[in-house]
């Protein structure tokens, strides 16, 4: 009997999931102090600029986020407690999750730049990664209140998803390798740490009267 494509037996194979990407999430567990909130307000009201990376490339800066002019905000005394919180969890992520022996290597993680992102109505941030660091993080000062019990959050994707988008390959079915990016829900006070090589983005702020603020 002649076999056709419809009755040919499926080829035997094994798909092995390699190298999971760790994502670390915690919450500061307290309200911001008046000193911290006042500093946030000053930065957001007086010290914001367009994100030059996207503003220069697309010439549509109003559609993308704004950032603080100061890229070393954690050096300010008002943010000493927040910086300590970041450093404690950064060390925990490196040692407990990534398994790095900082005593043996005489190396410990340290924070380089730190700035505030502001997403006003219609602002978003496309998929990107950070090539000049090992670990990246975002700390949510406030999140959007969305209708229908929706939760504000951030999208993450693996390198294979990046290939699909760059080459525009047609996807016939969703699998663990071709599925859409992962959505990580967040609330105010959440700190999320992840390897800097991980592609990530921020959804469009579809509200008309709310602003999302985060510490990067």
MILUMMAR-402798 format. One line per 4 residues: for each residue x, y, z of N, C-alpha, C. Coordinates in steps of 0.02 Angstrom, whole numbers. Example, Ala and Ser with C-alpha at 12.3 -4.5 7.8 and 13.67 -1.06 7.14 Angstrom:
<nodes>
660/-284/390/615/-225/390/660/-165/390 ~ 642/-112/354/684/-53/357/645/2/394
</nodes>
This chain:
<nodes>
42/-60/0/0/0/0/44/63/0 ~ 27/108/-42/66/170/-47/48/216/11 ~ 99/241/44/88/285/101/84/358/77 ~ 40/395/106/34/467/92/59/506/153
64/572/145/88/614/200/42/609/261 ~ -21/593/249/-69/593/305/-63/531/349 ~ -36/475/321/-33/415/362/39/392/375 ~ 88/434/359/156/418/376/165/426/452
197/379/483/207/382/555/250/442/574 ~ 234/471/631/273/528/654/344/507/670 ~ 391/549/653/461/534/666/474/534/741 ~ 511/486/766/528/485/838/579/539/855
568/574/909/616/624/931/604/640/1004 ~ 651/676/1033/645/700/1102/665/773/1104 ~ 621/816/1128/637/887/1136/656/899/1208 ~ 715/922/1220/742/931/1288/745/1005/1304
715/1023/1359/716/1093/1381/782/1106/1417 ~ 822/1153/1391/888/1167/1419/889/1235/1453 ~ 929/1241/1504/949/1304/1535/890/1350/1551 ~ 852/1336/1602/797/1381/1621/824/1449/1642
784/1500/1630/803/1569/1648/773/1586/1716 ~ 815/1602/1765/787/1619/1831/761/1691/1834 ~ 705/1699/1866/678/1765/1880/663/1769/1954 ~ 685/1821/1987/681/1829/2059/632/1886/2074
582/1872/2116/533/1923/2132/522/1925/2208 ~ 521/1986/2235/507/1995/2306/472/2062/2313 ~ 453/2080/2374/418/2143/2386/448/2176/2447 ~ 453/2242/2446/483/2279/2500/442/2274/2564
377/2262/2557/335/2249/2616/322/2308/2661 ~ 325/2368/2635/311/2427/2675/290/2485/2630 ~ 261/2536/2660/245/2597/2623/309/2639/2615 ~ 310/2681/2565/367/2725/2556/365/2780/2609
424/2798/2634/427/2852/2683/412/2919/2649 ~ 397/2970/2689/384/3036/2661/445/3062/2624 ~ 504/3049/2651/565/3072/2619/575/3039/2551 ~ 561/2973/2547/566/2938/2483/515/2963/2433
452/2971/2457/399/2992/2412/411/3063/2386 ~ 436/3106/2430/451/3175/2409/506/3175/2356 ~ 556/3133/2364/610/3128/2314/584/3102/2248 ~ 540/3051/2250/508/3026/2189/471/3083/2153
432/3121/2192/391/3174/2162/434/3228/2129 ~ 489/3246/2160/534/3296/2132/564/3271/2066 ~ 586/3208/2065/616/3180/2005/565/3177/1948 ~ 505/3154/1963/454/3146/1911/429/3213/1885
426/3263/1928/398/3328/1907/450/3374/1876 ~ 515/3364/1892/564/3413/1870/624/3384/1832 ~ 635/3320/1837/700/3294/1813/693/3237/1763 ~ 641/3239/1720/631/3187/1670/653/3209/1601
677/3162/1561/696/3174/1492/669/3115/1450 ~ 665/3124/1384/647/3069/1341/703/3016/1342 ~ 683/2953/1337/733/2900/1331/766/2907/1263 ~ 829/2930/1261/862/2947/1199/868/2888/1151
874/2827/1179/883/2768/1137/825/2761/1088 ~ 763/2770/1112/705/2762/1069/685/2828/1036 ~ 695/2883/1071/676/2948/1044/716/2964/981 ~ 782/2950/983/825/2964/926/812/2917/868
796/2854/884/786/2804/832/720/2813/796 ~ 666/2826/833/600/2827/803/572/2898/793 ~ 603/2947/825/579/3016/820/507/3023/842 ~ 486/2980/887/418/2983/914/422/2975/989
460/3018/1020/475/3011/1091/414/3009/1135 ~ 359/3040/1112/299/3042/1154/268/2973/1163 ~ 286/2923/1121/257/2857/1127/298/2812/1172 ~ 356/2834/1191/399/2792/1231/408/2823/1301
438/2785/1344/444/2806/1413/488/2868/1421 ~ 482/2899/1478/527/2952/1499/570/2924/1556 ~ 629/2951/1565/675/2928/1616/704/2987/1654 ~ 730/2973/1712/761/3026/1752/827/3046/1720
843/3110/1724/906/3135/1698/965/3105/1737 ~ 956/3097/1802/1007/3068/1846/1005/2992/1840 ~ 1061/2962/1819/1066/2889/1810/1099/2855/1870 ~ 1107/2893/1924/1138/2865/1985/1097/2884/2046
1032/2873/2042/986/2895/2094/999/2862/2161 ~ 1023/2800/2160/1033/2764/2224/1091/2793/2265 ~ 1126/2841/2237/1178/2875/2277/1148/2930/2321 ~ 1084/2944/2312/1052/2996/2352/1035/2969/2421
1044/3011/2471/1031/2990/2540/959/2969/2552 ~ 913/3000/2516/842/2985/2525/826/2912/2508 ~ 868/2881/2467/855/2813/2444/901/2761/2476 ~ 932/2779/2532/979/2734/2565/945/2668/2586
885/2672/2614/850/2612/2636/830/2569/2577 ~ 807/2600/2523/789/2563/2462/850/2530/2432 ~ 906/2565/2432/968/2536/2405/989/2475/2445 ~ 984/2479/2511/1001/2422/2554/957/2363/2538
893/2375/2528/845/2323/2510/866/2290/2443 ~ 884/2331/2394/907/2304/2330/969/2261/2338 ~ 1017/2286/2375/1081/2251/2382/1073/2185/2418 ~ 1030/2183/2469/1018/2120/2505/990/2066/2459
942/2085/2418/911/2036/2374/953/2021/2313 ~ 993/2068/2291/1040/2055/2237/1090/2001/2258 ~ 1115/2007/2319/1162/1957/2345/1128/1889/2352 ~ 1065/1889/2375/1028/1826/2383/1017/1793/2315
1001/1832/2265/990/1806/2197/1054/1775/2170 ~ 1110/1809/2180/1174/1785/2154/1196/1721/2189 ~ 1189/1719/2255/1214/1661/2292/1165/1603/2294 ~ 1102/1615/2310/1054/1560/2319/1024/1535/2254
1012/1580/2206/980/1560/2144/1032/1544/2090 ~ 1080/1588/2080/1130/1577/2029/1187/1531/2054 ~ 1192/1523/2121/1240/1477/2149/1312/1499/2146 ~ 1324/1564/2142/1393/1590/2137/1424/1596/2206
1484/1570/2214/1521/1574/2277/1560/1639/2277 ~ 1531/1691/2306/1563/1757/2305/1626/1758/2349 ~ 1629/1715/2400/1688/1712/2442/1747/1682/2405 ~ 1733/1630/2366/1786/1596/2328/1812/1639/2272
1769/1676/2239/1789/1716/2181/1812/1786/2201 ~ 1803/1805/2264/1820/1872/2287/1782/1925/2247 ~ 1723/1906/2225/1681/1952/2186/1612/1954/2217 ~ 1583/2012/2219/1514/2018/2242/1478/2067/2197
1414/2057/2187/1377/2102/2142/1372/2172/2170 ~ 1372/2220/2126/1363/2289/2147/1321/2326/2095 ~ 1287/2377/2117/1242/2415/2074/1281/2470/2038 ~ 1272/2474/1973/1305/2527/1935/1256/2585/1926
1219/2587/1871/1172/2641/1860/1104/2626/1891 ~ 1067/2679/1904/999/2673/1932/960/2735/1913 ~ 901/2725/1885/861/2781/1862/787/2764/1870 ~ 745/2814/1858/673/2804/1862/643/2805/1792
599/2757/1778/560/2755/1716/490/2781/1730 ~ 463/2819/1684/395/2845/1691/356/2830/1626 ~ 301/2794/1635/258/2775/1578/191/2811/1584 ~ 184/2865/1547/121/2901/1545/74/2867/1496
15/2895/1486/-33/2865/1440/-2/2856/1370 ~ -11/2796/1341/15/2777/1275/90/2764/1274 ~ 123/2767/1331/194/2751/1334/204/2675/1339 ~ 258/2651/1311/277/2580/1318/352/2574/1308
377/2512/1313/448/2499/1302/453/2434/1263 ~ 479/2435/1201/483/2374/1160/533/2324/1188 ~ 532/2263/1162/578/2211/1184/651/2233/1175 ~ 691/2221/1227/762/2239/1225/798/2199/1279
863/2205/1280/904/2174/1333/961/2222/1351 ~ 998/2205/1403/1053/2247/1426/1119/2210/1420 ~ 1160/2232/1374/1223/2197/1360/1281/2218/1405 ~ 1272/2271/1443/1328/2298/1481/1324/2281/1556
1286/2229/1573/1281/2209/1643/1266/2134/1648 ~ 1267/2108/1708/1255/2037/1719/1183/2025/1741 ~ 1159/2067/1787/1092/2061/1814/1056/2128/1806 ~ 994/2126/1785/953/2186/1781/896/2181/1830
868/2237/1847/813/2236/1895/766/2294/1885 ~ 704/2285/1908/655/2339/1907/616/2337/1973 ~ 605/2396/2001/570/2402/2065/511/2448/2053 ~ 451/2424/2069/390/2460/2052/370/2509/2106
373/2573/2090/351/2625/2135/275/2626/2138 ~ 244/2621/2080/172/2611/2077/155/2575/2012 ~ 98/2541/2012/75/2504/1953/8/2532/1930 ~ -12/2513/1870/-76/2537/1843/-134/2497/1872
-188/2531/1886/-249/2498/1907/-290/2484/1844 ~ -294/2421/1824/-325/2403/1761/-395/2374/1771 ~ -439/2383/1723/-508/2357/1729/-510/2281/1722 ~ -565/2252/1744/-576/2181/1735/-529/2136/1773
-507/2158/1831/-461/2118/1873/-395/2101/1839 ~ -377/2141/1788/-313/2132/1755/-257/2158/1801 ~ -199/2128/1795/-141/2147/1836/-87/2178/1792 ~ -58/2231/1816/-1/2262/1780/57/2213/1783
104/2219/1735/159/2172/1735/209/2185/1681 ~ 252/2136/1670/307/2143/1622/313/2078/1582 ~ 333/2084/1519/340/2027/1474/413/2006/1469 ~ 424/1940/1469/491/1912/1460/488/1859/1405
542/1854/1368/546/1802/1317/616/1775/1312 ~ 622/1713/1286/687/1682/1277/718/1700/1210 ~ 780/1678/1200/815/1694/1139/782/1665/1077 ~ 749/1607/1084/718/1577/1026/659/1619/1002
624/1652/1049/569/1697/1029/597/1756/990 ~ 655/1781/1011/686/1836/975/700/1818/903 ~ 722/1756/891/735/1734/823/671/1734/782 ~ 616/1710/812/553/1709/775/533/1779/752
541/1828/797/519/1895/781/564/1928/728 ~ 629/1918/734/676/1950/689/670/1923/618 ~ 657/1858/611/652/1827/545/579/1823/521 ~ 532/1835/566/461/1834/550/440/1765/526
454/1714/566/436/1645/549/362/1633/565 ~ 325/1600/521/255/1585/536/249/1529/588 ~ 206/1538/638/196/1489/690/129/1454/679 ~ 132/1387/669/71/1349/657/36/1329/722
75/1318/775/46/1298/839/92/1322/895 ~ 61/1332/953/100/1354/1012/129/1293/1047 ~ 193/1296/1062/227/1246/1102/266/1282/1156 ~ 300/1245/1199/341/1276/1251/398/1316/1220
415/1302/1157/469/1337/1123/445/1394/1078 ~ 381/1392/1059/356/1443/1013/302/1486/1045 ~ 284/1472/1106/229/1506/1138/245/1581/1147 ~ 193/1618/1163/201/1690/1173/245/1704/1233
272/1766/1239/314/1783/1297/277/1773/1363 ~ 316/1764/1416/289/1755/1483/270/1823/1513 ~ 211/1826/1543/188/1886/1577/198/1877/1651 ~ 234/1922/1683/247/1919/1755/207/1975/1788
154/1959/1826/115/2011/1860/154/2042/1917 ~ 144/2106/1927/179/2142/1981/132/2190/2016 ~ 151/2208/2077/114/2259/2115/166/2309/2142 ~ 141/2364/2167/185/2415/2195/229/2385/2250
294/2402/2249/341/2376/2298/377/2313/2276 ~ 356/2285/2219/390/2225/2194/459/2242/2165 ~ 506/2198/2179/573/2200/2149/581/2137/2108 ~ 598/2145/2044/608/2089/1999/680/2091/1972
716/2036/1982/785/2031/1958/789/1975/1906 ~ 831/1984/1855/837/1934/1802/903/1944/1765 ~ 928/1892/1731/990/1899/1692/981/1952/1638 ~ 1032/1993/1629/1027/2050/1584/1021/2031/1511
1037/1968/1494/1030/1944/1425/959/1925/1408 ~ 913/1929/1456/844/1910/1445/805/1966/1411 ~ 772/1949/1356/730/1998/1321/670/2015/1365 ~ 654/2079/1371/598/2100/1411/567/2164/1382
504/2175/1398/470/2234/1373/418/2257/1424 ~ 390/2315/1413/337/2342/1456/277/2358/1412 ~ 219/2333/1432/158/2343/1393/138/2416/1388 ~ 100/2430/1336/73/2497/1325/29/2518/1384
38/2579/1407/-6/2607/1458/-69/2631/1422 ~ -121/2591/1427/-184/2606/1391/-231/2648/1432 ~ -211/2667/1492/-254/2711/1532/-247/2783/1509 ~ -295/2824/1525/-293/2894/1504/-271/2941/1560
-271/2916/1622/-258/2961/1678/-211/2931/1730 ~ -174/2878/1712/-128/2847/1760/-57/2847/1733 ~ -9/2845/1779/62/2844/1761/96/2788/1800 ~ 131/2746/1765/170/2692/1796/241/2718/1809
266/2708/1870/333/2730/1888/372/2670/1915 ~ 434/2665/1893/476/2610/1916/548/2631/1921 ~ 585/2598/1965/656/2608/1975/693/2555/1935 ~ 739/2575/1892/778/2527/1852/849/2524/1877
</nodes>
